[in-house]
Amino acid sequence: MEVSHIDNLPLGRVFGFLTKQYIGMLAKRMENTPVERYYHALLLIGHNSGNISQQQLADQLLTDKVSMVRMLDCLTKDGFVERTVNPEDRRQHLLVLTEKAKPWISEIEKAVEETDNVFLSFLDPEIRTCFPLELRKLCTSVMDIPVETIELFYNRIKDSDHDQNN
């Protein structure tokens, strides 16, 4: 199926579609494991077990505190992660991988690598090598755009539309 109308879609919609496809493929690859979601969070915790805080993990995943707490609540409930109080800063929680999760870290690594390779295989070879770098540059460039400003702009437009309709 060709997606001819993609030229008319906002970039966010395209990234949303790609994310859905990527997560679907990764979940399919992981379906015979007890890990159902939050693969990358679990992978990062596994690589830094006991040495990564909730805030550090949120920063590495480029996510907000609310989403981070939701992820960790799920991973904790599933028995993959424990939160421990940092002995050097009691306000901070460190994340520790459980024994239940340890055997699955290498499986997650393989699944992520395979899924990445499948997605990148659809690109022309000359683009494939620079694509991750270009995405990194895009993320770095937009990192400092304050989301609050975007939300306020959106709300202002929405309010303006509402005022015109009344």
Residue pairs with C-beta under 8 A, 6 or more apart in sequence:
6 14
18 119
22 115
22 119
25 115
25 118
25 119
26 39
26 111
26 112
26 115
27 36
27 37
29 111
29 114
29 115
30 36
30 39
30 107
30 108
30 111
33 104
33 107
34 78
34 100
34 104
35 42
35 78
35 80
35 101
35 104
35 107
35 108
36 78
37 74
38 71
38 74
38 75
39 108
39 111
39 112
40 61
40 108
40 112
41 57
41 61
41 71
41 72
41 75
42 75
42 80
42 81
42 97
42 101
42 104
42 105
42 108
43 105
43 108
43 109
43 112
44 52
44 57
44 60
44 61
45 52
45 57
45 75
45 81
45 95
45 96
45 97
45 101
46 97
46 101
46 102
46 105
46 108
47 105
48 56
48 95
49 95
49 96
49 97
50 84
50 94
50 95
50 96
51 94
52 60
52 94
52 95
53 86
53 92
53 93
53 94
53 95
54 65
54 68
54 69
54 72
54 83
54 92
54 93
54 95
55 65
55 68
55 92
57 68
57 72
57 95
58 64
58 65
58 67
58 68
61 68
62 139
63 71
72 81
72 83
72 95
75 81
76 82
76 83
79 98
79 100
79 101
80 97
80 98
80 100
80 101
80 104
81 95
81 96
81 97
81 98
81 101
82 95
82 96
82 98
83 93
83 94
83 95
83 96
84 93
84 94
84 95
84 96
85 92
85 93
85 94
86 92
86 93
86 94
97 105
120 128
120 131
120 132
121 128
123 131
